[in-house]
């Protein structure tokens, strides 16, 4: 907190608003990327589980 006071505070309200909007955009994009990432991880888990089960049954897949 004291470092902000030494540097002159937050600046103008416009710059504070722009900064908060940019943070919101980054968080929104991050949520979308994580949604896709979770789907890819779940698909990979299912694929590896199927390959593992096939190898247990004696099918040489890899």
PDBQT receptor file of N, H, CA, C and O in Angstrom, charges set to zero:
ATOM      1  N   UNK A   1       0.825  -1.194   0.000  1.00  0.00    +0.000 N 
ATOM      2  CA  UNK A   1       0.000   0.000   0.000  1.00  0.00    +0.000 C 
ATOM      3  C   UNK A   1       0.861   1.246   0.000  1.00  0.00    +0.000 C 
ATOM      4  O   UNK A   1       0.574   2.203  -0.719  1.00  0.00    +0.000 OA
ATOM      5  N   UNK A   2       1.929   1.239   0.813  1.00  0.00    +0.000 N 
ATOM      6  H   UNK A   2       2.162   0.461   1.397  1.00  0.00    +0.000 HD
ATOM      7  CA  UNK A   2       2.783   2.416   0.889  1.00  0.00    +0.000 C 
ATOM      8  C   UNK A   2       3.555   2.627  -0.401  1.00  0.00    +0.000 C 
ATOM      9  O   UNK A   2       3.877   3.761  -0.758  1.00  0.00    +0.000 OA
ATOM     10  N   UNK A   3       3.856   1.531  -1.109  1.00  0.00    +0.000 N 
ATOM     11  H   UNK A   3       3.594   0.610  -0.820  1.00  0.00    +0.000 HD
ATOM     12  CA  UNK A   3       4.557   1.674  -2.381  1.00  0.00    +0.000 C 
ATOM     13  C   UNK A   3       3.684   2.406  -3.390  1.00  0.00    +0.000 C 
ATOM     14  O   UNK A   3       4.186   3.202  -4.185  1.00  0.00    +0.000 OA
ATOM     15  N   UNK A   4       2.376   2.142  -3.364  1.00  0.00    +0.000 N 
ATOM     16  H   UNK A   4       1.968   1.496  -2.719  1.00  0.00    +0.000 HD
ATOM     17  CA  UNK A   4       1.471   2.847  -4.273  1.00  0.00    +0.000 C 
ATOM     18  C   UNK A   4       1.417   4.329  -3.937  1.00  0.00    +0.000 C 
ATOM     19  O   UNK A   4       1.344   5.172  -4.832  1.00  0.00    +0.000 OA
ATOM     20  N   UNK A   5       1.451   4.641  -2.666  1.00  0.00    +0.000 N 
ATOM     21  H   UNK A   5       1.510   3.956  -1.940  1.00  0.00    +0.000 HD
ATOM     22  CA  UNK A   5       1.433   6.048  -2.281  1.00  0.00    +0.000 C 
ATOM     23  C   UNK A   5       2.713   6.746  -2.705  1.00  0.00    +0.000 C 
ATOM     24  O   UNK A   5       2.682   7.905  -3.120  1.00  0.00    +0.000 OA
ATOM     25  N   UNK A   6       3.832   6.054  -2.604  1.00  0.00    +0.000 N 
ATOM     26  H   UNK A   6       3.857   5.113  -2.267  1.00  0.00    +0.000 HD
ATOM     27  CA  UNK A   6       5.108   6.643  -3.003  1.00  0.00    +0.000 C 
ATOM     28  C   UNK A   6       5.184   6.837  -4.507  1.00  0.00    +0.000 C 
ATOM     29  O   UNK A   6       5.830   7.770  -4.983  1.00  0.00    +0.000 OA
ATOM     30  N   UNK A   7       4.523   5.956  -5.261  1.00  0.00    +0.000 N 
ATOM     31  H   UNK A   7       3.998   5.198  -4.874  1.00  0.00    +0.000 HD
ATOM     32  CA  UNK A   7       4.556   6.075  -6.713  1.00  0.00    +0.000 C 
ATOM     33  C   UNK A   7       3.480   7.026  -7.237  1.00  0.00    +0.000 C 
ATOM     34  O   UNK A   7       3.386   7.234  -8.447  1.00  0.00    +0.000 OA
ATOM     35  N   UNK A   8       2.684   7.593  -6.370  1.00  0.00    +0.000 N 
ATOM     36  H   UNK A   8       2.760   7.424  -5.387  1.00  0.00    +0.000 HD
ATOM     37  CA  UNK A   8       1.691   8.549  -6.823  1.00  0.00    +0.000 C 
ATOM     38  C   UNK A   8       0.284   7.994  -6.848  1.00  0.00    +0.000 C 
ATOM     39  O   UNK A   8      -0.593   8.612  -7.452  1.00  0.00    +0.000 OA
ATOM     40  N   UNK A   9       0.028   6.869  -6.228  1.00  0.00    +0.000 N 
ATOM     41  H   UNK A   9       0.740   6.367  -5.737  1.00  0.00    +0.000 HD
ATOM     42  CA  UNK A   9      -1.312   6.311  -6.188  1.00  0.00    +0.000 C 
ATOM     43  C   UNK A   9      -1.643   5.542  -7.451  1.00  0.00    +0.000 C 
ATOM     44  O   UNK A   9      -0.753   5.061  -8.152  1.00  0.00    +0.000 OA
ATOM     45  N   UNK A  10      -2.915   5.433  -7.733  1.00  0.00    +0.000 N 
ATOM     46  H   UNK A  10      -3.639   5.824  -7.164  1.00  0.00    +0.000 HD
ATOM     47  CA  UNK A  10      -3.393   4.648  -8.866  1.00  0.00    +0.000 C 
ATOM     48  C   UNK A  10      -3.425   5.440 -10.160  1.00  0.00    +0.000 C 
ATOM     49  O   UNK A  10      -3.626   4.851 -11.222  1.00  0.00    +0.000 OA
ATOM     50  N   UNK A  11      -3.240   6.712 -10.116  1.00  0.00    +0.000 N 
ATOM     51  H   UNK A  11      -3.076   7.191  -9.254  1.00  0.00    +0.000 HD
ATOM     52  CA  UNK A  11      -3.361   7.529 -11.315  1.00  0.00    +0.000 C 
ATOM     53  C   UNK A  11      -4.779   8.025 -11.451  1.00  0.00    +0.000 C 
ATOM     54  O   UNK A  11      -5.470   8.240 -10.455  1.00  0.00    +0.000 OA
ATOM     55  N   UNK A  12      -5.208   8.205 -12.664  1.00  0.00    +0.000 N 
ATOM     56  H   UNK A  12      -4.647   8.031 -13.473  1.00  0.00    +0.000 HD
ATOM     57  CA  UNK A  12      -6.552   8.722 -12.893  1.00  0.00    +0.000 C 
ATOM     58  C   UNK A  12      -7.578   7.602 -12.831  1.00  0.00    +0.000 C 
ATOM     59  O   UNK A  12      -7.236   6.421 -12.905  1.00  0.00    +0.000 OA
ATOM     60  N   UNK A  13      -8.824   7.984 -12.695  1.00  0.00    +0.000 N 
ATOM     61  H   UNK A  13      -9.102   8.943 -12.635  1.00  0.00    +0.000 HD
ATOM     62  CA  UNK A  13      -9.892   6.989 -12.672  1.00  0.00    +0.000 C 
ATOM     63  C   UNK A  13     -10.011   6.281 -14.018  1.00  0.00    +0.000 C 
ATOM     64  O   UNK A  13     -10.374   5.106 -14.070  1.00  0.00    +0.000 OA
ATOM     65  N   UNK A  14      -9.708   6.989 -15.106  1.00  0.00    +0.000 N 
ATOM     66  H   UNK A  14      -9.413   7.943 -15.063  1.00  0.00    +0.000 HD
ATOM     67  CA  UNK A  14      -9.770   6.362 -16.429  1.00  0.00    +0.000 C 
ATOM     68  C   UNK A  14      -8.747   5.245 -16.564  1.00  0.00    +0.000 C 
ATOM     69  O   UNK A  14      -9.049   4.177 -17.097  1.00  0.00    +0.000 OA
ATOM     70  N   UNK A  15      -7.531   5.498 -16.078  1.00  0.00    +0.000 N 
ATOM     71  H   UNK A  15      -7.285   6.366 -15.646  1.00  0.00    +0.000 HD
ATOM     72  CA  UNK A  15      -6.508   4.452 -16.170  1.00  0.00    +0.000 C 
ATOM     73  C   UNK A  15      -6.844   3.274 -15.269  1.00  0.00    +0.000 C 
ATOM     74  O   UNK A  15      -6.562   2.127 -15.616  1.00  0.00    +0.000 OA
ATOM     75  N   UNK A  16      -7.436   3.542 -14.128  1.00  0.00    +0.000 N 
ATOM     76  H   UNK A  16      -7.665   4.474 -13.845  1.00  0.00    +0.000 HD
ATOM     77  CA  UNK A  16      -7.860   2.465 -13.236  1.00  0.00    +0.000 C 
ATOM     78  C   UNK A  16      -8.964   1.635 -13.884  1.00  0.00    +0.000 C 
ATOM     79  O   UNK A  16      -8.950   0.407 -13.797  1.00  0.00    +0.000 OA
ATOM     80  N   UNK A  17      -9.919   2.299 -14.531  1.00  0.00    +0.000 N 
ATOM     81  H   UNK A  17      -9.930   3.296 -14.602  1.00  0.00    +0.000 HD
ATOM     82  CA  UNK A  17     -10.989   1.594 -15.222  1.00  0.00    +0.000 C 
ATOM     83  C   UNK A  17     -10.454   0.753 -16.372  1.00  0.00    +0.000 C 
ATOM     84  O   UNK A  17     -10.875  -0.391 -16.548  1.00  0.00    +0.000 OA
ATOM     85  N   UNK A  18      -9.539   1.300 -17.152  1.00  0.00    +0.000 N 
ATOM     86  H   UNK A  18      -9.197   2.229 -17.009  1.00  0.00    +0.000 HD
ATOM     87  CA  UNK A  18      -8.944   0.550 -18.264  1.00  0.00    +0.000 C 
ATOM     88  C   UNK A  18      -8.187  -0.668 -17.740  1.00  0.00    +0.000 C 
ATOM     89  O   UNK A  18      -8.261  -1.748 -18.327  1.00  0.00    +0.000 OA
ATOM     90  N   UNK A  19      -7.466  -0.497 -16.645  1.00  0.00    +0.000 N 
ATOM     91  H   UNK A  19      -7.406   0.380 -16.168  1.00  0.00    +0.000 HD
ATOM     92  CA  UNK A  19      -6.737  -1.615 -16.050  1.00  0.00    +0.000 C 
ATOM     93  C   UNK A  19      -7.662  -2.717 -15.583  1.00  0.00    +0.000 C 
ATOM     94  O   UNK A  19      -7.383  -3.896 -15.798  1.00  0.00    +0.000 OA
ATOM     95  N   UNK A  20      -8.768  -2.343 -14.942  1.00  0.00    +0.000 N 
ATOM     96  H   UNK A  20      -8.994  -1.385 -14.768  1.00  0.00    +0.000 HD
ATOM     97  CA  UNK A  20      -9.724  -3.347 -14.479  1.00  0.00    +0.000 C 
ATOM     98  C   UNK A  20     -10.409  -4.058 -15.640  1.00  0.00    +0.000 C 
ATOM     99  O   UNK A  20     -10.665  -5.260 -15.565  1.00  0.00    +0.000 OA
ATOM    100  N   UNK A  21     -10.709  -3.331 -16.712  1.00  0.00    +0.000 N 
ATOM    101  H   UNK A  21     -10.501  -2.354 -16.773  1.00  0.00    +0.000 HD
ATOM    102  CA  UNK A  21     -11.312  -3.959 -17.887  1.00  0.00    +0.000 C 
ATOM    103  C   UNK A  21     -10.333  -4.930 -18.529  1.00  0.00    +0.000 C 
ATOM    104  O   UNK A  21     -10.727  -6.012 -18.963  1.00  0.00    +0.000 OA
ATOM    105  N   UNK A  22      -9.057  -4.549 -18.592  1.00  0.00    +0.000 N 
ATOM    106  H   UNK A  22      -8.737  -3.670 -18.239  1.00  0.00    +0.000 HD
ATOM    107  CA  UNK A  22      -8.051  -5.459 -19.162  1.00  0.00    +0.000 C 
ATOM    108  C   UNK A  22      -7.905  -6.720 -18.316  1.00  0.00    +0.000 C 
ATOM    109  O   UNK A  22      -7.755  -7.814 -18.860  1.00  0.00    +0.000 OA
ATOM    110  N   UNK A  23      -7.947  -6.582 -16.999  1.00  0.00    +0.000 N 
ATOM    111  H   UNK A  23      -8.069  -5.694 -16.556  1.00  0.00    +0.000 HD
ATOM    112  CA  UNK A  23      -7.878  -7.761 -16.130  1.00  0.00    +0.000 C 
ATOM    113  C   UNK A  23      -9.090  -8.662 -16.361  1.00  0.00    +0.000 C 
ATOM    114  O   UNK A  23      -8.962  -9.886 -16.392  1.00  0.00    +0.000 OA
ATOM    115  N   UNK A  24     -10.268  -8.052 -16.525  1.00  0.00    +0.000 N 
ATOM    116  H   UNK A  24     -10.372  -7.058 -16.500  1.00  0.00    +0.000 HD
ATOM    117  CA  UNK A  24     -11.475  -8.842 -16.783  1.00  0.00    +0.000 C 
ATOM    118  C   UNK A  24     -11.377  -9.592 -18.103  1.00  0.00    +0.000 C 
ATOM    119  O   UNK A  24     -11.808 -10.742 -18.192  1.00  0.00    +0.000 OA
ATOM    120  N   UNK A  25     -10.818  -8.959 -19.128  1.00  0.00    +0.000 N 
ATOM    121  H   UNK A  25     -10.468  -8.025 -19.055  1.00  0.00    +0.000 HD
ATOM    122  CA  UNK A  25     -10.659  -9.620 -20.428  1.00  0.00    +0.000 C 
ATOM    123  C   UNK A  25      -9.692 -10.794 -20.307  1.00  0.00    +0.000 C 
ATOM    124  O   UNK A  25      -9.948 -11.869 -20.851  1.00  0.00    +0.000 OA
ATOM    125  N   UNK A  26      -8.589 -10.593 -19.600  1.00  0.00    +0.000 N 
ATOM    126  H   UNK A  26      -8.381  -9.720 -19.158  1.00  0.00    +0.000 HD
ATOM    127  CA  UNK A  26      -7.614 -11.681 -19.416  1.00  0.00    +0.000 C 
ATOM    128  C   UNK A  26      -8.254 -12.852 -18.677  1.00  0.00    +0.000 C 
ATOM    129  O   UNK A  26      -8.034 -14.008 -19.037  1.00  0.00    +0.000 OA
ATOM    130  N   UNK A  27      -9.046 -12.559 -17.643  1.00  0.00    +0.000 N 
ATOM    131  H   UNK A  27      -9.225 -11.620 -17.350  1.00  0.00    +0.000 HD
ATOM    132  CA  UNK A  27      -9.708 -13.635 -16.902  1.00  0.00    +0.000 C 
ATOM    133  C   UNK A  27     -10.731 -14.363 -17.764  1.00  0.00    +0.000 C 
ATOM    134  O   UNK A  27     -10.856 -15.585 -17.680  1.00  0.00    +0.000 OA
ATOM    135  N   UNK A  28     -11.462 -13.626 -18.590  1.00  0.00    +0.000 N 
ATOM    136  H   UNK A  28     -11.362 -12.633 -18.658  1.00  0.00    +0.000 HD
ATOM    137  CA  UNK A  28     -12.453 -14.250 -19.461  1.00  0.00    +0.000 C 
ATOM    138  C   UNK A  28     -11.785 -15.165 -20.479  1.00  0.00    +0.000 C 
ATOM    139  O   UNK A  28     -12.235 -16.290 -20.694  1.00  0.00    +0.000 OA
ATOM    140  N   UNK A  29     -10.720 -14.691 -21.101  1.00  0.00    +0.000 N 
ATOM    141  H   UNK A  29     -10.354 -13.777 -20.926  1.00  0.00    +0.000 HD
ATOM    142  CA  UNK A  29      -9.993 -15.524 -22.065  1.00  0.00    +0.000 C 
ATOM    143  C   UNK A  29      -9.388 -16.735 -21.363  1.00  0.00    +0.000 C 
ATOM    144  O   UNK A  29      -9.393 -17.836 -21.913  1.00  0.00    +0.000 OA
ATOM    145  N   UNK A  30      -8.872 -16.543 -20.168  1.00  0.00    +0.000 N 
ATOM    146  H   UNK A  30      -8.868 -15.648 -19.721  1.00  0.00    +0.000 HD
ATOM    147  CA  UNK A  30      -8.314 -17.649 -19.404  1.00  0.00    +0.000 C 
ATOM    148  C   UNK A  30      -9.347 -18.709 -19.092  1.00  0.00    +0.000 C 
ATOM    149  O   UNK A  30      -9.050 -19.903 -19.150  1.00  0.00    +0.000 OA
ATOM    150  N   UNK A  31     -10.567 -18.285 -18.760  1.00  0.00    +0.000 N 
ATOM    151  H   UNK A  31     -10.808 -17.315 -18.713  1.00  0.00    +0.000 HD
ATOM    152  CA  UNK A  31     -11.637 -19.256 -18.497  1.00  0.00    +0.000 C 
ATOM    153  C   UNK A  31     -11.948 -20.076 -19.739  1.00  0.00    +0.000 C 
ATOM    154  O   UNK A  31     -12.142 -21.288 -19.650  1.00  0.00    +0.000 OA
ATOM    155  N   UNK A  32     -11.998 -19.422 -20.902  1.00  0.00    +0.000 N 
ATOM    156  H   UNK A  32     -11.840 -18.437 -20.975  1.00  0.00    +0.000 HD
ATOM    157  CA  UNK A  32     -12.299 -20.142 -22.133  1.00  0.00    +0.000 C 
ATOM    158  C   UNK A  32     -11.188 -21.136 -22.475  1.00  0.00    +0.000 C 
ATOM    159  O   UNK A  32     -11.460 -22.260 -22.898  1.00  0.00    +0.000 OA
ATOM    160  N   UNK A  33      -9.939 -20.716 -22.290  1.00  0.00    +0.000 N 
ATOM    161  H   UNK A  33      -9.718 -19.803 -21.946  1.00  0.00    +0.000 HD
ATOM    162  CA  UNK A  33      -8.810 -21.605 -22.578  1.00  0.00    +0.000 C 
ATOM    163  C   UNK A  33      -8.823 -22.796 -21.627  1.00  0.00    +0.000 C 
ATOM    164  O   UNK A  33      -8.574 -23.926 -22.049  1.00  0.00    +0.000 OA
ATOM    165  N   UNK A  34      -9.108 -22.560 -20.355  1.00  0.00    +0.000 N 
ATOM    166  H   UNK A  34      -9.310 -21.642 -20.012  1.00  0.00    +0.000 HD
ATOM    167  CA  UNK A  34      -9.143 -23.656 -19.396  1.00  0.00    +0.000 C 
ATOM    168  C   UNK A  34     -10.298 -24.611 -19.680  1.00  0.00    +0.000 C 
ATOM    169  O   UNK A  34     -10.181 -25.810 -19.428  1.00  0.00    +0.000 OA
ATOM    170  N   UNK A  35     -11.403 -24.101 -20.197  1.00  0.00    +0.000 N 
ATOM    171  H   UNK A  35     -11.498 -23.127 -20.402  1.00  0.00    +0.000 HD
ATOM    172  CA  UNK A  35     -12.528 -24.963 -20.546  1.00  0.00    +0.000 C 
ATOM    173  C   UNK A  35     -12.119 -25.943 -21.649  1.00  0.00    +0.000 C 
ATOM    174  O   UNK A  35     -12.436 -27.130 -21.582  1.00  0.00    +0.000 OA
ATOM    175  N   UNK A  36     -11.422 -25.443 -22.652  1.00  0.00    +0.000 N 
ATOM    176  H   UNK A  36     -11.164 -24.478 -22.707  1.00  0.00    +0.000 HD
ATOM    177  CA  UNK A  36     -10.933 -26.296 -23.736  1.00  0.00    +0.000 C 
ATOM    178  C   UNK A  36      -9.874 -27.265 -23.209  1.00  0.00    +0.000 C 
ATOM    179  O   UNK A  36      -9.857 -28.436 -23.586  1.00  0.00    +0.000 OA
ATOM    180  N   UNK A  37      -8.998 -26.777 -22.343  1.00  0.00    +0.000 N 
ATOM    181  H   UNK A  37      -9.011 -25.825 -22.036  1.00  0.00    +0.000 HD
ATOM    182  CA  UNK A  37      -7.935 -27.621 -21.799  1.00  0.00    +0.000 C 
ATOM    183  C   UNK A  37      -8.515 -28.783 -21.001  1.00  0.00    +0.000 C 
ATOM    184  O   UNK A  37      -8.031 -29.909 -21.116  1.00  0.00    +0.000 OA
ATOM    185  N   UNK A  38      -9.542 -28.529 -20.194  1.00  0.00    +0.000 N 
ATOM    186  H   UNK A  38      -9.935 -27.614 -20.101  1.00  0.00    +0.000 HD
ATOM    187  CA  UNK A  38     -10.161 -29.603 -19.430  1.00  0.00    +0.000 C 
ATOM    188  C   UNK A  38     -10.771 -30.660 -20.345  1.00  0.00    +0.000 C 
ATOM    189  O   UNK A  38     -10.669 -31.856 -20.073  1.00  0.00    +0.000 OA
ATOM    190  N   UNK A  39     -11.398 -30.221 -21.419  1.00  0.00    +0.000 N 
ATOM    191  H   UNK A  39     -11.480 -29.249 -21.640  1.00  0.00    +0.000 HD
ATOM    192  CA  UNK A  39     -11.970 -31.190 -22.357  1.00  0.00    +0.000 C 
ATOM    193  C   UNK A  39     -10.887 -32.037 -22.993  1.00  0.00    +0.000 C 
ATOM    194  O   UNK A  39     -11.068 -33.242 -23.164  1.00  0.00    +0.000 OA
ATOM    195  N   UNK A  40      -9.760 -31.427 -23.347  1.00  0.00    +0.000 N 
ATOM    196  H   UNK A  40      -9.613 -30.448 -23.208  1.00  0.00    +0.000 HD
ATOM    197  CA  UNK A  40      -8.658 -32.193 -23.938  1.00  0.00    +0.000 C 
ATOM    198  C   UNK A  40      -8.083 -33.195 -22.951  1.00  0.00    +0.000 C 
ATOM    199  O   UNK A  40      -7.741 -34.316 -23.329  1.00  0.00    +0.000 OA
ATOM    200  N   UNK A  41      -7.974 -32.799 -21.690  1.00  0.00    +0.000 N 
ATOM    201  H   UNK A  41      -8.252 -31.888 -21.383  1.00  0.00    +0.000 HD
ATOM    202  CA  UNK A  41      -7.454 -33.716 -20.667  1.00  0.00    +0.000 C 
ATOM    203  C   UNK A  41      -8.403 -34.891 -20.477  1.00  0.00    +0.000 C 
ATOM    204  O   UNK A  41      -7.951 -36.029 -20.351  1.00  0.00    +0.000 OA
ATOM    205  N   UNK A  42      -9.703 -34.640 -20.454  1.00  0.00    +0.000 N 
ATOM    206  H   UNK A  42     -10.070 -33.716 -20.556  1.00  0.00    +0.000 HD
ATOM    207  CA  UNK A  42     -10.675 -35.729 -20.275  1.00  0.00    +0.000 C 
ATOM    208  C   UNK A  42     -10.640 -36.680 -21.473  1.00  0.00    +0.000 C 
ATOM    209  O   UNK A  42     -10.709 -37.896 -21.300  1.00  0.00    +0.000 OA
ATOM    210  N   UNK A  43     -10.531 -36.131 -22.688  1.00  0.00    +0.000 N 
ATOM    211  H   UNK A  43     -10.475 -35.142 -22.828  1.00  0.00    +0.000 HD
ATOM    212  CA  UNK A  43     -10.434 -36.981 -23.882  1.00  0.00    +0.000 C 
ATOM    213  C   UNK A  43      -9.169 -37.818 -23.833  1.00  0.00    +0.000 C 
ATOM    214  O   UNK A  43      -9.196 -38.997 -24.187  1.00  0.00    +0.000 OA
ATOM    215  N   UNK A  44      -8.056 -37.230 -23.398  1.00  0.00    +0.000 N 
ATOM    216  H   UNK A  44      -8.034 -36.273 -23.111  1.00  0.00    +0.000 HD
ATOM    217  CA  UNK A  44      -6.798 -37.975 -23.297  1.00  0.00    +0.000 C 
ATOM    218  C   UNK A  44      -6.896 -39.087 -22.258  1.00  0.00    +0.000 C 
ATOM    219  O   UNK A  44      -6.382 -40.182 -22.485  1.00  0.00    +0.000 OA
ATOM    220  N   UNK A  45      -7.539 -38.833 -21.135  1.00  0.00    +0.000 N 
ATOM    221  H   UNK A  45      -7.957 -37.944 -20.950  1.00  0.00    +0.000 HD
ATOM    222  CA  UNK A  45      -7.705 -39.869 -20.104  1.00  0.00    +0.000 C 
ATOM    223  C   UNK A  45      -8.524 -41.027 -20.653  1.00  0.00    +0.000 C 
ATOM    224  O   UNK A  45      -8.187 -42.190 -20.431  1.00  0.00    +0.000 OA
ATOM    225  N   UNK A  46      -9.593 -40.716 -21.365  1.00  0.00    +0.000 N 
ATOM    226  H   UNK A  46      -9.867 -39.771 -21.545  1.00  0.00    +0.000 HD
ATOM    227  CA  UNK A  46     -10.432 -41.774 -21.935  1.00  0.00    +0.000 C 
ATOM    228  C   UNK A  46      -9.650 -42.581 -22.969  1.00  0.00    +0.000 C 
ATOM    229  O   UNK A  46      -9.745 -43.808 -22.992  1.00  0.00    +0.000 OA
ATOM    230  N   UNK A  47      -8.881 -41.910 -23.820  1.00  0.00    +0.000 N 
ATOM    231  H   UNK A  47      -8.803 -40.913 -23.801  1.00  0.00    +0.000 HD
ATOM    232  CA  UNK A  47      -8.108 -42.607 -24.845  1.00  0.00    +0.000 C 
ATOM    233  C   UNK A  47      -7.061 -43.526 -24.222  1.00  0.00    +0.000 C 
ATOM    234  O   UNK A  47      -6.899 -44.664 -24.662  1.00  0.00    +0.000 OA
ATOM    235  N   UNK A  48      -6.359 -43.052 -23.217  1.00  0.00    +0.000 N 
ATOM    236  H   UNK A  48      -6.491 -42.128 -22.859  1.00  0.00    +0.000 HD
ATOM    237  CA  UNK A  48      -5.331 -43.880 -22.563  1.00  0.00    +0.000 C 
ATOM    238  C   UNK A  48      -5.988 -45.047 -21.836  1.00  0.00    +0.000 C 
ATOM    239  O   UNK A  48      -5.449 -46.154 -21.845  1.00  0.00    +0.000 OA
ATOM    240  N   UNK A  49      -7.134 -44.824 -21.211  1.00  0.00    +0.000 N 
ATOM    241  H   UNK A  49      -7.571 -43.925 -21.204  1.00  0.00    +0.000 HD
ATOM    242  CA  UNK A  49      -7.827 -45.913 -20.513  1.00  0.00    +0.000 C 
ATOM    243  C   UNK A  49      -8.279 -46.992 -21.493  1.00  0.00    +0.000 C 
ATOM    244  O   UNK A  49      -8.173 -48.182 -21.198  1.00  0.00    +0.000 OA
ATOM    245  N   UNK A  50      -8.781 -46.584 -22.654  1.00  0.00    +0.000 N 
ATOM    246  H   UNK A  50      -8.867 -45.617 -22.895  1.00  0.00    +0.000 HD
ATOM    247  CA  UNK A  50      -9.207 -47.566 -23.664  1.00  0.00    +0.000 C 
ATOM    248  C   UNK A  50      -8.007 -48.360 -24.170  1.00  0.00    +0.000 C 
ATOM    249  O   UNK A  50      -8.081 -49.581 -24.307  1.00  0.00    +0.000 OA
ATOM    250  N   UNK A  51      -6.904 -47.673 -24.446  1.00  0.00    +0.000 N 
ATOM    251  H   UNK A  51      -6.843 -46.681 -24.335  1.00  0.00    +0.000 HD
ATOM    252  CA  UNK A  51      -5.694 -48.386 -24.901  1.00  0.00    +0.000 C 
ATOM    253  C   UNK A  51      -5.186 -49.347 -23.831  1.00  0.00    +0.000 C 
ATOM    254  O   UNK A  51      -4.747 -50.453 -24.147  1.00  0.00    +0.000 OA
ATOM    255  N   UNK A  52      -5.245 -48.931 -22.565  1.00  0.00    +0.000 N 
ATOM    256  H   UNK A  52      -5.602 -48.032 -22.308  1.00  0.00    +0.000 HD
ATOM    257  CA  UNK A  52      -4.790 -49.786 -21.487  1.00  0.00    +0.000 C 
ATOM    258  C   UNK A  52      -5.677 -51.026 -21.363  1.00  0.00    +0.000 C 
ATOM    259  O   UNK A  52      -5.176 -52.137 -21.188  1.00  0.00    +0.000 OA
ATOM    260  N   UNK A  53      -7.003 -50.830 -21.455  1.00  0.00    +0.000 N 
ATOM    261  H   UNK A  53      -7.409 -49.928 -21.597  1.00  0.00    +0.000 HD
ATOM    262  CA  UNK A  53      -7.915 -51.971 -21.379  1.00  0.00    +0.000 C 
ATOM    263  C   UNK A  53      -7.709 -52.930 -22.554  1.00  0.00    +0.000 C 
ATOM    264  O   UNK A  53      -7.761 -54.148 -22.382  1.00  0.00    +0.000 OA
ATOM    265  N   UNK A  54      -7.477 -52.380 -23.743  1.00  0.00    +0.000 N 
ATOM    266  H   UNK A  54      -7.435 -51.391 -23.883  1.00  0.00    +0.000 HD
ATOM    267  CA  UNK A  54      -7.219 -53.239 -24.891  1.00  0.00    +0.000 C 
ATOM    268  C   UNK A  54      -5.926 -54.035 -24.712  1.00  0.00    +0.000 C 
ATOM    269  O   UNK A  54      -5.848 -55.196 -25.113  1.00  0.00    +0.000 OA
ATOM    270  N   UNK A  55      -4.918 -53.410 -24.112  1.00  0.00    +0.000 N 
ATOM    271  H   UNK A  55      -4.982 -52.467 -23.786  1.00  0.00    +0.000 HD
ATOM    272  CA  UNK A  55      -3.668 -54.146 -23.888  1.00  0.00    +0.000 C 
ATOM    273  C   UNK A  55      -3.854 -55.236 -22.834  1.00  0.00    +0.000 C 
ATOM    274  O   UNK A  55      -3.202 -56.277 -22.899  1.00  0.00    +0.000 OA
ATOM    275  N   UNK A  56      -4.742 -55.001 -21.863  1.00  0.00    +0.000 N 
ATOM    276  H   UNK A  56      -5.272 -54.155 -21.811  1.00  0.00    +0.000 HD
ATOM    277  CA  UNK A  56      -5.027 -56.036 -20.866  1.00  0.00    +0.000 C 
ATOM    278  C   UNK A  56      -5.744 -57.233 -21.500  1.00  0.00    +0.000 C 
ATOM    279  O   UNK A  56      -5.564 -58.370 -21.066  1.00  0.00    +0.000 OA
ATOM    280  N   UNK A  57      -6.547 -56.974 -22.516  1.00  0.00    +0.000 N 
ATOM    281  H   UNK A  57      -6.694 -56.049 -22.869  1.00  0.00    +0.000 HD
ATOM    282  CA  UNK A  57      -7.282 -58.041 -23.198  1.00  0.00    +0.000 C 
ATOM    283  C   UNK A  57      -6.432 -58.762 -24.238  1.00  0.00    +0.000 C 
ATOM    284  O   UNK A  57      -6.887 -59.725 -24.854  1.00  0.00    +0.000 OA
ATOM    285  N   UNK A  58      -5.200 -58.300 -24.435  1.00  0.00    +0.000 N 
ATOM    286  H   UNK A  58      -4.830 -57.517 -23.935  1.00  0.00    +0.000 HD
ATOM    287  CA  UNK A  58      -4.297 -59.016 -25.338  1.00  0.00    +0.000 C 
ATOM    288  C   UNK A  58      -4.169 -58.420 -26.726  1.00  0.00    +0.000 C 
ATOM    289  O   UNK A  58      -3.469 -58.976 -27.573  1.00  0.00    +0.000 OA
ATOM    290  N   UNK A  59      -4.820 -57.317 -26.972  1.00  0.00    +0.000 N 
ATOM    291  H   UNK A  59      -5.389 -56.866 -26.284  1.00  0.00    +0.000 HD
ATOM    292  CA  UNK A  59      -4.702 -56.674 -28.279  1.00  0.00    +0.000 C 
ATOM    293  C   UNK A  59      -3.460 -55.777 -28.286  1.00  0.00    +0.000 C 
ATOM    294  O   UNK A  59      -3.314 -54.900 -27.435  1.00  0.00    +0.000 OA
ATOM    295  N   UNK A  60      -2.582 -56.002 -29.240  1.00  0.00    +0.000 N 
ATOM    296  H   UNK A  60      -2.700 -56.714 -29.932  1.00  0.00    +0.000 HD
ATOM    297  CA  UNK A  60      -1.383 -55.178 -29.358  1.00  0.00    +0.000 C 
ATOM    298  C   UNK A  60      -1.664 -53.921 -30.156  1.00  0.00    +0.000 C 
ATOM    299  O   UNK A  60      -1.550 -53.914 -31.381  1.00  0.00    +0.000 OA
ATOM    300  N   UNK A  61      -2.025 -52.877 -29.470  1.00  0.00    +0.000 N 
ATOM    301  H   UNK A  61      -2.118 -52.882 -28.474  1.00  0.00    +0.000 HD
ATOM    302  CA  UNK A  61      -2.399 -51.633 -30.155  1.00  0.00    +0.000 C 
ATOM    303  C   UNK A  61      -1.174 -50.806 -30.490  1.00  0.00    +0.000 C 
ATOM    304  O   UNK A  61      -1.068 -50.272 -31.595  1.00  0.00    +0.000 OA
ATOM    305  N   UNK A  62      -0.253 -50.695 -29.554  1.00  0.00    +0.000 N 
ATOM    306  H   UNK A  62      -0.339 -51.128 -28.657  1.00  0.00    +0.000 HD
ATOM    307  CA  UNK A  62       0.942 -49.873 -29.778  1.00  0.00    +0.000 C 
ATOM    308  C   UNK A  62       2.141 -50.742 -30.086  1.00  0.00    +0.000 C 
ATOM    309  O   UNK A  62       3.238 -50.227 -30.303  1.00  0.00    +0.000 OA
TER     310      UNK A  62
